[in-house]
Amino acid sequence: MKIAEVIVDVSAYPVDRPFDYSIPEALEELIECGCRVQVPFGNRNILGFVVAIKNETEVPLDKLKPISTLLDIEPVLTGEMLELAKWMKRETIAYEIDCLQAMIPSALRAKYEKMVLLETDVENLEEALKPFFQHSTKVPYKEFEKHNLLIPLKKGLREKHLSIENVVKQKGQIKEIRKVKISEDHKQLQKIHDNLSNRAKKQKQMLLWMQQHAGAIIEPEEIYKETESSPQVLHAVMELGAAQFVFEEVYRNPFKKEVEKTDFLTLTDEQEKALKAVVNAMDSHLPETFLLHGVTGSGKTEIYLQAIQHCIQQGKEAIVLVPEISLTPQMTNRFRSRFGEQVAVMHSGLSVGEKYDEWRKVHEKKVKVVVGARSAVFAPFENVGLIILDEEHESSYKQEDSPRYHARDVAIWRSKYHQCPVILGSATPSLESYARARKNVYKLLALKERAMKQPLPKVEIVDMREELKKGNRSMFSEKLVEGIKSRLEKKEQTVLFLNRRGYSSFVLCRDCGTVMQCENCDISLTYHRYNERLKCHYCGFEQPVPTICPECGSDHIRYFGTGTQKVEEELTKLFPEARVLRMDVDTTKRKGSHEAILEDFGAGKADILLGTQMIAKGLDFPNITLVGVLSADTSLHLPDFRSAERTFQLLTQVSGRAGRAEKPGEVIIQTYTPEHYAIQFAKEQLYEPFYEREMMMRHAADYPPYYYIALVQVSHEDLLVAADYAKKCADYLRSNLSFNASIIGPTTAGIVRLQNRYRYQCLIKYKIEPNLIPTFLQLMKIYRTEWIKKGIVLTIDINPSLI
């Protein structure tokens, strides 16, 4: 007898281990590691992943339950993925089932549906229930909820006339299209033709055509076109046995339009040198990590493309990760124009079905390259030759909820498994990566010049304090207004960047100073003009804009701060002739809207593109000659030790959108703190001096990259309970970690109350702490076995992107 070890689909501490199930004889040849199965667990059937197969078990045979159903004939997870899940479970302090679920598309995740089964004759049921079982013995449970029939249902269950079954369904379905298969028998087709009356001219004509295409499988529309006939004619000859309908599996196409094939470009000496280093590592099967540091426009993408070409020539596969926000069609089209049908794309803009199909293409070895956001790092390739992280400094590579993995760490783990190189590319690498490159943990590849030898754009900093002194209260400085005006005259394009969506950041009463707050979170509500509502960007709470202050009754309600909607309104007043496109979360909610806005802008249908950080990356339009940053201070004064680094990265990236072709570019940065080093170094795009200065600040404050950090957060609906358990966490950590780790806190989180829960946290700083993971695992065990019952939520985030 064979035994399967199964990880079941329940995120709970007591079941975070494999369970043994017997494999029924009929399934012995079929079940493999990495397959999904349905297993009895408690009193229901749930989904599970087979992680091992063995011949012996310590479970008494009379207690051993058999696997109910096999969901996949071919495993959905490779042996590598099962190993990776075990590593992630330990490194991110997560449940193994959560790690396994993160690796498969949402379409394959289980959807549980309760079904009510008929166990007797319909006549024995109560009158109210009979109509439901006239045509079926299985009815969805929600039908009884909908018709308020839970009491008679309960009675039926008690009398054993009915039973409840949990059915596991998956969300994604394979798409099939209907085609017509013409009979292969010429004689039969001839016979049908001869037996028809001469009045059935159209049918006879179609049968003659079918004789020429005997055995073919054709779409119905094509038959109508070729034979100039209608569906009625086709159905009539099919009924006579001339053909039949068949269903053919097809992939959904996530691409809206075709792309033209492009050729490889000639590389500069710097590019050539960088590519050679990567190719040598590929040829020697070395799992090296390269940091490709190149100024904006230095041709990093071309190096990626040529390295991938080499990878494909070796018969291997490549994974390319790009931040979600720069997953513009422009980026994916570049890869498609080189590698055509060999590219699959994975990101959140696709429908469940499209994601499923793109994953299937990879799983079925139909493609060689995957371009995608963070989760594409789990693409189920089995012969990886190269992994690329573009814009490696982006915080969106870190998963915010469990399992809290960083795509860079997973990429490096996979590179060691496959003995292949990783390229981390950026114009503004994260300090951690650059420090590792300086210490030769990563290999540094530098591109100091733009590929087309264009000069970097001229950057001007405008001090908004001076503008105020001159009496200019508008959000546009005189310099920026002049710049936009001259671009409109020259028929050139402008990009305006503002890191905040909505109309204005908050609503305040000028008499008593009350700011309209979210009722679930300690955060001010953002005003959205298009529907005259205030919205919380954390929990989604909404309310209409008050006309009088809820505290003092005054009607002096004013809007403060600036959002993209407000800027758009101002632009229309200043430049009525300008065609403006706005790109933020509100305007890109609809599928394909992201693409449509960029297409229109690229086609010259607009003069000004206004947007949030979505537009900071990856845009490459030759006619953009002016970039305006409306407020460089938005990200600079956040209570986060990375705020200067993020501001520098953002300003450098945005500046890089200007002057990428023949026309020279200009950048205007508006700020109230022009003397800040992040802004001054971004002006000249000087990364090394910024790195040196920022490293001094980090060293003085004991922050990464000099130290590692971990964040332990406790939340509860009662403030005192949250504070009490946060103190218990801190005490536990202090008594179990060595003196090399410093524990700060417990303190309140940056936003104390979120979704009606109070949050306290402890920050751990350490260099080498062998007890860290074991201590965290033990703390999690205490939480999962004792504290969780008291309504506490404890999260542990190692190397968090925000603190």
HUHURA-V707138 format. One record per residue. N is the residue number from 1. RES is the residue in three letters. D_LAST is the distance of its C-alpha to the last C-alpha in Angstrom with 1 decimal. Layout:
n	res	d_last
N	RES	D_LAST
N	RES	D_LAST
This chain:
n	res	d_last
1	MET	51.8
2	LYS	48.4
3	ILE	45.2
4	ALA	41.8
5	GLU	38.5
6	VAL	36.3
7	ILE	32.6
8	VAL	32.8
9	ASP	30.7
10	VAL	29.2
11	SER	25.6
12	ALA	26.4
13	TYR	26.3
14	PRO	30.1
15	VAL	30.8
16	ASP	28.2
17	ARG	31.2
18	PRO	34.2
19	PHE	37.2
20	ASP	40.7
21	TYR	43.0
22	SER	46.5
23	ILE	47.2
24	PRO	50.2
25	GLU	53.1
26	ALA	53.0
27	LEU	49.3
28	GLU	49.8
29	GLU	50.4
30	LEU	47.6
31	ILE	44.5
32	GLU	42.3
33	CYS	38.8
34	GLY	36.2
35	CYS	38.3
36	ARG	37.2
37	VAL	39.5
38	GLN	40.1
39	VAL	40.6
40	PRO	41.7
41	PHE	38.9
42	GLY	39.8
43	ASN	42.0
44	ARG	40.6
45	ASN	40.3
46	ILE	36.9
47	LEU	35.6
48	GLY	34.8
49	PHE	34.5
50	VAL	37.1
51	VAL	35.4
52	ALA	38.6
53	ILE	42.4
54	LYS	44.6
55	ASN	48.1
56	GLU	47.5
57	THR	45.4
58	GLU	45.2
59	VAL	45.2
60	PRO	48.7
61	LEU	50.4
62	ASP	51.3
63	LYS	47.6
64	LEU	46.5
65	LYS	45.9
66	PRO	46.6
67	ILE	44.3
68	SER	45.3
69	THR	44.6
70	LEU	43.5
71	LEU	41.3
72	ASP	41.4
73	ILE	44.4
74	GLU	42.2
75	PRO	38.9
76	VAL	35.8
77	LEU	33.7
78	THR	35.0
79	GLY	35.2
80	GLU	32.4
81	MET	30.0
82	LEU	30.9
83	GLU	30.1
84	LEU	26.8
85	ALA	25.8
86	LYS	26.6
87	TRP	24.4
88	MET	21.4
89	LYS	22.0
90	ARG	21.6
91	GLU	18.8
92	THR	16.4
93	ILE	17.8
94	ALA	19.3
95	TYR	22.8
96	GLU	25.4
97	ILE	26.6
98	ASP	23.2
99	CYS	23.3
100	LEU	26.9
101	GLN	26.4
102	ALA	23.7
103	MET	26.5
104	ILE	29.1
105	PRO	29.3
106	SER	28.8
107	ALA	32.6
108	LEU	33.2
109	ARG	31.0
110	ALA	33.2
111	LYS	34.2
112	TYR	36.0
113	GLU	38.9
114	LYS	41.1
115	MET	44.8
116	VAL	47.8
117	LEU	50.8
118	LEU	54.4
119	GLU	56.2
120	THR	59.6
121	ASP	62.0
122	VAL	60.8
123	GLU	63.8
124	ASN	62.3
125	LEU	59.2
126	GLU	59.0
127	GLU	60.2
128	ALA	56.7
129	LEU	55.3
130	LYS	58.3
131	PRO	57.5
132	PHE	54.2
133	PHE	55.9
134	GLN	59.0
135	HIS	57.7
136	SER	55.0
137	THR	54.4
138	LYS	50.6
139	VAL	48.8
140	PRO	45.1
141	TYR	44.0
142	LYS	42.4
143	GLU	45.9
144	PHE	47.0
145	GLU	43.9
146	LYS	44.7
147	HIS	48.3
148	ASN	47.5
149	LEU	49.5
150	LEU	47.3
151	ILE	50.0
152	PRO	52.8
153	LEU	50.4
154	LYS	49.6
155	LYS	53.3
156	GLY	54.0
157	LEU	51.3
158	ARG	52.9
159	GLU	56.4
160	LYS	55.1
161	HIS	56.3
162	LEU	52.8
163	SER	49.8
164	ILE	46.1
165	GLU	44.6
166	ASN	41.1
167	VAL	41.4
168	VAL	38.7
169	LYS	38.6
170	GLN	36.5
171	LYS	35.1
172	GLY	36.4
173	GLN	40.1
174	ILE	42.1
175	LYS	43.7
176	GLU	47.5
177	ILE	50.1
178	ARG	53.7
179	LYS	56.3
180	VAL	60.1
181	LYS	61.8
182	ILE	65.4
183	SER	68.0
184	GLU	69.0
185	ASP	72.6
186	HIS	74.7
187	LYS	77.7
188	GLN	75.9
189	LEU	74.6
190	GLN	78.2
191	LYS	79.6
192	ILE	77.2
193	HIS	78.1
194	ASP	81.9
195	ASN	81.8
196	LEU	80.2
197	SER	82.5
198	ASN	83.1
199	ARG	81.7
200	ALA	78.1
201	LYS	77.9
202	LYS	74.1
203	GLN	73.7
204	LYS	76.3
205	GLN	74.7
206	MET	71.3
207	LEU	72.9
208	LEU	74.6
209	TRP	71.2
210	MET	69.7
211	GLN	72.5
212	GLN	71.3
213	HIS	67.7
214	ALA	68.5
215	GLY	65.6
216	ALA	63.0
217	ILE	59.7
218	ILE	59.1
219	GLU	57.0
220	PRO	59.2
221	GLU	58.6
222	GLU	60.1
223	ILE	63.2
224	TYR	63.7
225	LYS	63.5
226	GLU	65.7
227	THR	68.4
228	GLU	68.1
229	SER	68.0
230	SER	65.8
231	PRO	63.8
232	GLN	66.9
233	VAL	69.0
234	LEU	66.4
235	HIS	66.1
236	ALA	69.9
237	VAL	70.4
238	MET	67.6
239	GLU	69.4
240	LEU	72.4
241	GLY	70.4
242	ALA	69.9
243	ALA	66.1
244	GLN	63.1
245	PHE	59.5
246	VAL	56.9
247	PHE	53.1
248	GLU	51.2
249	GLU	47.4
250	VAL	45.6
251	TYR	42.1
252	ARG	40.5
253	ASN	40.0
254	PRO	36.6
255	PHE	38.0
256	LYS	39.7
257	LYS	42.0
258	GLU	43.6
259	VAL	42.6
260	GLU	45.1
261	LYS	45.2
262	THR	44.1
263	ASP	45.1
264	PHE	43.2
265	LEU	42.9
266	THR	44.2
267	LEU	41.5
268	THR	41.2
269	ASP	41.7
270	GLU	37.9
271	GLN	37.2
272	GLU	40.1
273	LYS	38.9
274	ALA	35.4
275	LEU	37.0
276	LYS	39.4
277	ALA	36.7
278	VAL	35.1
279	VAL	38.5
280	ASN	39.6
281	ALA	36.6
282	MET	37.5
283	ASP	41.2
284	SER	40.5
285	HIS	38.0
286	LEU	35.3
287	PRO	31.7
288	GLU	30.5
289	THR	27.2
290	PHE	28.0
291	LEU	25.7
292	LEU	27.7
293	HIS	26.7
294	GLY	28.9
295	VAL	29.0
296	THR	28.9
297	GLY	32.3
298	SER	33.1
299	GLY	34.0
300	LYS	31.3
301	THR	32.2
302	GLU	35.8
303	ILE	34.9
304	TYR	33.0
305	LEU	36.1
306	GLN	38.6
307	ALA	36.6
308	ILE	36.5
309	GLN	40.2
310	HIS	40.9
311	CYS	38.8
312	ILE	40.9
313	GLN	44.1
314	GLN	43.3
315	GLY	43.2
316	LYS	39.4
317	GLU	36.5
318	ALA	33.4
319	ILE	30.0
320	VAL	28.3
321	LEU	24.7
322	VAL	23.7
323	PRO	20.7
324	GLU	21.5
325	ILE	21.9
326	SER	24.3
327	LEU	26.3
328	THR	29.0
329	PRO	32.6
330	GLN	33.3
331	MET	31.2
332	THR	32.7
333	ASN	36.1
334	ARG	36.1
335	PHE	35.8
336	ARG	38.4
337	SER	40.8
338	ARG	40.9
339	PHE	40.8
340	GLY	42.0
341	GLU	42.2
342	GLN	40.4
343	VAL	37.0
344	ALA	34.9
345	VAL	31.9
346	MET	28.9
347	HIS	26.4
348	SER	25.4
349	GLY	28.1
350	LEU	30.9
351	SER	32.6
352	VAL	32.4
353	GLY	35.9
354	GLU	35.1
355	LYS	32.1
356	TYR	34.4
357	ASP	37.1
358	GLU	35.0
359	TRP	33.8
360	ARG	37.5
361	LYS	38.6
362	VAL	36.3
363	HIS	37.3
364	GLU	41.0
365	LYS	40.8
366	LYS	41.9
367	VAL	39.4
368	LYS	38.2
369	VAL	35.1
370	VAL	32.0
371	VAL	29.9
372	GLY	26.8
373	ALA	23.1
374	ARG	20.6
375	SER	22.8
376	ALA	25.9
377	VAL	24.9
378	PHE	26.6
379	ALA	29.9
380	PRO	32.7
381	PHE	34.6
382	GLU	36.5
383	ASN	37.4
384	VAL	34.4
385	GLY	35.4
386	LEU	32.4
387	ILE	28.8
388	ILE	27.2
389	LEU	23.7
390	ASP	24.2
391	GLU	21.5
392	GLU	19.6
393	HIS	16.6
394	GLU	15.8
395	SER	12.4
396	SER	14.8
397	TYR	16.0
398	LYS	13.1
399	GLN	14.1
400	GLU	11.8
401	ASP	14.1
402	SER	16.4
403	PRO	17.4
404	ARG	14.0
405	TYR	15.9
406	HIS	15.5
407	ALA	18.9
408	ARG	19.4
409	ASP	19.5
410	VAL	21.9
411	ALA	24.0
412	ILE	24.4
413	TRP	25.4
414	ARG	27.9
415	SER	29.2
416	LYS	30.2
417	TYR	31.8
418	HIS	33.8
419	GLN	34.4
420	CYS	33.4
421	PRO	31.3
422	VAL	27.9
423	ILE	27.4
424	LEU	24.0
425	GLY	25.0
426	SER	23.4
427	ALA	24.6
428	THR	21.2
429	PRO	19.8
430	SER	16.3
431	LEU	16.5
432	GLU	16.2
433	SER	19.1
434	TYR	21.2
435	ALA	20.9
436	ARG	22.1
437	ALA	24.9
438	ARG	25.9
439	LYS	26.2
440	ASN	28.3
441	VAL	26.0
442	TYR	26.1
443	LYS	29.2
444	LEU	28.7
445	LEU	30.9
446	ALA	31.0
447	LEU	32.6
448	LYS	33.1
449	GLU	35.4
450	ARG	35.5
451	ALA	37.6
452	MET	40.2
453	LYS	40.3
454	GLN	39.3
455	PRO	37.8
456	LEU	34.2
457	PRO	34.1
458	LYS	34.9
459	VAL	31.8
460	GLU	32.4
461	ILE	30.0
462	VAL	31.1
463	ASP	30.2
464	MET	29.9
465	ARG	30.7
466	GLU	34.1
467	GLU	34.6
468	LEU	34.1
469	LYS	36.7
470	LYS	39.1
471	GLY	38.7
472	ASN	36.9
473	ARG	34.6
474	SER	34.0
475	MET	30.8
476	PHE	32.9
477	SER	34.0
478	GLU	37.7
479	LYS	37.0
480	LEU	35.0
481	VAL	37.8
482	GLU	40.4
483	GLY	38.5
484	ILE	38.3
485	LYS	42.0
486	SER	43.2
487	ARG	41.4
488	LEU	43.0
489	GLU	46.3
490	LYS	45.9
491	LYS	44.8
492	GLU	41.5
493	GLN	38.1
494	THR	35.0
495	VAL	31.4
496	LEU	29.3
497	PHE	25.5
498	LEU	23.3
499	ASN	19.7
500	ARG	20.2
501	ARG	22.5
502	GLY	24.8
503	TYR	27.3
504	SER	25.5
505	SER	22.1
506	PHE	23.3
507	VAL	26.5
508	LEU	27.6
509	CYS	30.8
510	ARG	32.4
511	ASP	34.4
512	CYS	32.0
513	GLY	28.6
514	THR	27.4
515	VAL	24.7
516	MET	25.1
517	GLN	22.2
518	CYS	21.4
519	GLU	23.2
520	ASN	20.6
521	CYS	17.3
522	ASP	16.5
523	ILE	16.4
524	SER	19.5
525	LEU	21.6
526	THR	22.5
527	TYR	26.2
528	HIS	27.8
529	ARG	31.3
530	TYR	32.9
531	ASN	33.1
532	GLU	32.7
533	ARG	29.8
534	LEU	26.5
535	LYS	23.7
536	CYS	20.2
537	HIS	18.1
538	TYR	16.0
539	CYS	18.8
540	GLY	21.9
541	PHE	23.6
542	GLU	26.4
543	GLN	29.1
544	PRO	31.9
545	VAL	31.6
546	PRO	33.2
547	THR	36.3
548	ILE	36.2
549	CYS	33.4
550	PRO	32.9
551	GLU	32.6
552	CYS	35.5
553	GLY	37.5
554	SER	37.5
555	ASP	37.9
556	HIS	36.0
557	ILE	33.1
558	ARG	31.5
559	TYR	28.9
560	PHE	26.4
561	GLY	24.3
562	THR	25.4
563	GLY	24.9
564	THR	26.7
565	GLN	29.5
566	LYS	30.3
567	VAL	30.5
568	GLU	32.8
569	GLU	35.0
570	GLU	35.3
571	LEU	36.1
572	THR	38.9
573	LYS	40.4
574	LEU	40.2
575	PHE	41.4
576	PRO	43.4
577	GLU	44.8
578	ALA	41.5
579	ARG	40.3
580	VAL	36.6
581	LEU	34.3
582	ARG	30.9
583	MET	28.2
584	ASP	25.1
585	VAL	23.9
586	ASP	26.8
587	THR	29.5
588	THR	28.6
589	LYS	28.4
590	ARG	31.9
591	LYS	32.4
592	GLY	33.6
593	SER	32.8
594	HIS	30.4
595	GLU	33.3
596	ALA	35.9
597	ILE	34.2
598	LEU	33.8
599	GLU	37.4
600	ASP	38.8
601	PHE	37.0
602	GLY	38.2
603	ALA	41.7
604	GLY	41.8
605	LYS	41.9
606	ALA	39.5
607	ASP	39.1
608	ILE	35.5
609	LEU	32.4
610	LEU	29.7
611	GLY	26.3
612	THR	22.5
613	GLN	20.6
614	MET	23.0
615	ILE	25.6
616	ALA	23.7
617	LYS	24.6
618	GLY	27.7
619	LEU	30.1
620	ASP	33.4
621	PHE	36.1
622	PRO	38.9
623	ASN	39.6
624	ILE	36.2
625	THR	37.1
626	LEU	34.8
627	VAL	31.0
628	GLY	29.7
629	VAL	26.1
630	LEU	26.4
631	SER	23.4
632	ALA	21.4
633	ASP	19.4
634	THR	17.6
635	SER	14.6
636	LEU	15.2
637	HIS	14.2
638	LEU	10.8
639	PRO	8.6
640	ASP	6.5
641	PHE	8.2
642	ARG	9.5
643	SER	11.1
644	ALA	14.5
645	GLU	14.5
646	ARG	13.9
647	THR	16.6
648	PHE	18.9
649	GLN	18.7
650	LEU	19.3
651	LEU	22.2
652	THR	23.7
653	GLN	23.7
654	VAL	25.1
655	SER	27.7
656	GLY	28.8
657	ARG	30.1
658	ALA	33.0
659	GLY	36.3
660	ARG	35.9
661	ALA	39.7
662	GLU	42.8
663	LYS	41.9
664	PRO	39.8
665	GLY	36.4
666	GLU	35.0
667	VAL	31.5
668	ILE	31.0
669	ILE	27.6
670	GLN	27.4
671	THR	25.2
672	TYR	25.2
673	THR	23.8
674	PRO	26.1
675	GLU	26.0
676	HIS	22.3
677	TYR	22.4
678	ALA	20.2
679	ILE	22.8
680	GLN	25.8
681	PHE	25.0
682	ALA	24.3
683	LYS	27.7
684	GLU	29.5
685	GLN	27.2
686	LEU	27.0
687	TYR	24.3
688	GLU	25.5
689	PRO	25.6
690	PHE	22.1
691	TYR	20.9
692	GLU	22.8
693	ARG	21.5
694	GLU	17.8
695	MET	18.4
696	MET	19.9
697	MET	17.0
698	ARG	14.7
699	HIS	17.5
700	ALA	17.9
701	ALA	14.4
702	ASP	14.3
703	TYR	11.5
704	PRO	12.2
705	PRO	14.9
706	TYR	16.4
707	TYR	14.3
708	TYR	12.7
709	ILE	9.5
710	ALA	9.1
711	LEU	7.2
712	VAL	10.0
713	GLN	10.0
714	VAL	13.4
715	SER	14.9
716	HIS	18.5
717	GLU	20.8
718	ASP	21.9
719	LEU	19.6
720	LEU	21.5
721	VAL	21.4
722	ALA	17.6
723	ALA	17.5
724	ASP	20.3
725	TYR	18.9
726	ALA	15.5
727	LYS	17.9
728	LYS	19.9
729	CYS	17.1
730	ALA	16.3
731	ASP	20.1
732	TYR	20.6
733	LEU	18.1
734	ARG	19.7
735	SER	23.1
736	ASN	22.6
737	LEU	20.6
738	SER	22.5
739	PHE	22.3
740	ASN	20.7
741	ALA	17.2
742	SER	15.6
743	ILE	13.8
744	ILE	12.0
745	GLY	12.4
746	PRO	12.9
747	THR	11.4
748	THR	11.0
749	ALA	7.9
750	GLY	7.6
751	ILE	10.4
752	VAL	12.4
753	ARG	14.9
754	LEU	14.8
755	GLN	18.1
756	ASN	19.6
757	ARG	17.3
758	TYR	15.6
759	ARG	12.2
760	TYR	11.5
761	GLN	9.2
762	CYS	9.9
763	LEU	8.2
764	ILE	11.0
765	LYS	12.1
766	TYR	15.4
767	LYS	18.0
768	ILE	20.5
769	GLU	20.1
770	PRO	22.8
771	ASN	22.1
772	LEU	18.5
773	ILE	19.4
774	PRO	22.5
775	THR	20.6
776	PHE	18.0
777	LEU	21.0
778	GLN	22.8
779	LEU	20.1
780	MET	19.9
781	LYS	23.7
782	ILE	23.8
783	TYR	21.5
784	ARG	23.5
785	THR	26.9
786	GLU	26.5
787	TRP	23.4
788	ILE	23.3
789	LYS	26.7
790	LYS	25.4
791	GLY	23.1
792	ILE	19.8
793	VAL	17.2
794	LEU	15.2
795	THR	12.7
796	ILE	11.8
797	ASP	9.6
798	ILE	10.9
799	ASN	9.4
800	PRO	6.6
801	SER	6.9
802	LEU	3.8
803	ILE	0.0
